[in-house]
Amino acid sequence: MSTAPNAEQRARWNGSSGSAWSEHAEHFERGYAGFDAAYLSAVAPRADDLVLDVGSGPGALALRIAETAHRVVGVDVSAPLVGLARRRAQAAGRDDAVFVVADAQVDPLPDEEPFDAVVSHFGSMFFDDPVAAFTALFRALRPGGRLVLLTWQGPERNPWQVEVLRALHPDGEAPIPPTDGPSPFGLSDPARVRSVLSAAGFVDVALEGLRAPHWSGADPDDAVRFTATHHEALLEGYDEATQGRALERLRALFAAHQTPDGVLFDSATWLVRASRP
């Protein structure tokens, strides 16, 4: 196994996860859309801002920031997602949003001039060494520059992920992602967030808790199809009977969360703000 920084994440996001996200980006984006307005309001791009978007993914939020900012540079380790973001920028006629395959922890950043803002929409929780990563981002900011992150709160506040994992592992304990390492919940502990950002040099670290429904599909069948595709490798490792039980549990779970607006779960995030002195 490689010991290079973030090797596991690079492999994951250039493999099955990157493929799933690029093929089903609109479904993923709709799932998280309840937090978009608060995140964009916190970013508050200005007309002369140069913005670095870390873990920019399919690029939808970066493109919205570019509607106001002078220029947005999106970096992501996933070549499939960067490719999709570039296609979206081209289709929108936006040459003020550029996307680069890079790891913000270790790779040279693509602009020499300092950034006015570093932002990340669910893309900052996966670093092997978060202090090193945020130190690099601190250095990329101009003095007085701002940091805005959207991260998940803990597993107990996000049943949309935990309950799905439990349904997918009917004959064993579900592997809940850790809160103290690279994972969707890697920056879910407020004390850890403050410690990491302070160690990297940031000041005025503030966390605001947000809640919004997580949309999992139009109906239980839609949610099962999407989830089964996203976790295809896991399901293919089951025998037919075990796979059937997992899918039945998924369908029952999603049916219990069916609403007139689709399959909805509670979800919670942290909106994190900080600045470079």
N, C-alpha and C positions, 0 to 999 in steps of 0.2 A: 504494500500500500504506500502511495506517495506521501511524503512528509511536507511537501510544498504547502505554503499557506493557502487555506481554503480549497484544497484539492478536492475534497469530497463535494463541496458546493459547486465547484466548476464542473465536475463530472455529472452531478445531478442535473444542473440547469442547462447543460449541453446534451443531456440524454433525455430520459423519459419525462421529467418535469418540464423541461424547456419545450419539448414537443407538445405535451398536453396543453401548456399555457398558450403556445402560439396557435394551436388548432382551435382552442375554445376560449380565446381571450375575452370575447364579449360576454360569455357566461360568467367567467371569473369577475370581470369588471362590474357586471350588474350585481353580483353577490355583495360587493363591498361599497356600492355606490352611496349608501346612506351616510358615509363619512366624507364624501368628496367635498361638499360645500364648506364644512368646517376646516378641512385641510387647506383648501385653496384660499380661504379667508385668512388663515394664519400665515400662509406664504406671502400673501399681499404683494405680488410682483409690481415693481415700478417700471416706468418706461425706459429707464437707463440701466436696469439691472442685468448683470450677467449671472445666470443661475446654473448651478451644478445639481443635477438630479441623479442621486445615487440609487442603483437598483431600479432603473427607470422602466424595466419590463417592456410591455407592449407600447409604451409611450403615450397613452391617452392623456394622462395628467400633465406630462411634460408639454404636450401640444397645447393644452389649455393654458398653461402658464405662459407659453410663448405668445399667446394672443395679446398679452400685456407687456411682458418683459422685453428687453432689447434682444436677448439671445439666451437659449437654453442648451446646455450640453448634457446629454443623458449618457450615463455609463452603466453597463451591466455585464456580468460574466457570461451571460447566455447569448450565444450567436443567433439561435433561432428567434429569440425575442428582440434582439437588436435589429435583425432583418425585418421583422414585422413592423417595428417602430419606424424604420427608415421608409418602408413602403407607405405607411400611413402619412408620414410627413410629406412625402412626394405627392400623394393623392390630394393632400390638403393644400399643396402649393406653399409649404412653409420651409424656406431655407434658413430661417432663424432658429430652427430646432435641429440639432445634429445628434447622432447616436453612435456610440463607440463601444466596442467590446473591450472591456477593461475591468480590472479588480481595483476598486478604490483603496484597498488596504496596501497594495504593494506595487501597482503599476503606475507609471507616470501619468499624470492627469493631462487631458488633451488641450489645455489652454495655458499659456504662460502667464497671462495677467490674472490677478486675484479675483475671486468671485465675490459678488455682493451677498449671495445667499447659497447655502447648501441645503438641499431638501431631500426627503426620501419618504415615499408612500409605500410602507410595508417592505422596504428593501434594505433596512439597516440592521436586521436582527441576526444575520447569518455569518458574521465574521468570526474566524477562529480566534483572533486577538482583537477584541473590540477597542481596547485602549490604543493599540497601534493604528487601527483603522481611523478612529476619530481624531487621533493626533495628525494624521496625514490630511484629513479634511479640515481640521483647524488651520493648518498651514496654508491650505488652498484659499482660505477666506481672507479678505482684506480686514484690517483693524476696524472694528465696529460692525463687521458682517454678522449675519444671523444664520442660525441653524433651526430647521423645522423638520420634525420627524413625526410620522404616524406609525405607531407600533401596537401590537395586540396586548391587551391585558392578559392575565393568567388563564390557564385552562378552565378553572372553575367559573370564569365569567364568559366563556366562549363554548357553549355546548354544541354549536354547529360543527365544531371540529371533533371534540371529545366524544360525543355520542355517536358520530359516524364511525370513528375509529373503533369504538366498542362493538358496534354492529358488525364491522368487518372482521372482527376477531372473536367470533362466537364461542370458540373452544379454548380460548386462552386470554391472558391479560393483554389489554390494548396497550401498545407502546406510546404513551402520552409524551409528546415532545418536551424536552427539558427546559427549565426556566433559567439555567445557569450556563448555557452553551449555545452554539449555533442552532437555531430552530425558530419557528414562527413566534415562540414565546421567549426568545432570548433576551428581550428588553422589556419584559413584563413586570419585573420587580422595580418599583420606583427607587429603592435604595441603590440597586445595581446601576440603574440609569444615571443617577446623580454621581455615583462613584466613578463610573466610566468617563462621563463627560467632563467632570472636574479634573480627573487625572490627565485628560487630553488637553486641558487648558481653558475649557469653556467656563463662562460665568453666567449668572442669572438663569440657572437651569430651573425650568418650571414645567410641571406636568398637569394637564387638564384631562380628566376622565370624560369620555364620550360613550354614548350607547346608541345603537341603531340596529334595526333588524338585519339579519344576514339572509339574503335570498338564495335558496338552494335549487330552485327550479320552478317551472310554471305549475307543476303538479307532481305527485309522487312518482309517476312513471318517468317524467322528464328528469327529476332529481336522481332517480336510480340509474338511468342511462348515463348521465353525466358522471356520477360518482364511480360507477363501474368502469368507465373509460379512464378516469383519472387514476384509479387504483387497479388498472388492468393487470399489472405484473403480480400484485399480491393475489388477486383472485385466480389467476392462471396457475398459481402454486397450490391451490386447493384441489382435493378430489371433488367429483361432481356433487356429492351429498353435502359436503361442507360449504362449497360455493353456493349451493341452493339455499342453505340455511342463512348464510350471510346476506344474500340478496333479499330473502324474505324479511329478515330483521331490518334491513335498510328501508324496504317498502313500508313496513309497519311504522318505523320511526318517522319517515317523511309524511305518512298519512296523518299521524298525530299532530304534525305541525302545519298541515294544510290550512290556508286562509284564502279569502277572496283575492288576495294579491299574490298568491303563490305559496310555496313552502318557505316559511320564515322561522328563524331561530333568533334568540337573543344573542347579541354580540357586544363586546366592549373593547375600546382602544384607549391608548394614551396619545394625546397630542402634546408633543414635547417641543419646547422652545428653549433656545440658549443663544449666546452670542460670544464673539471673540472680542476681548477688551482691546 
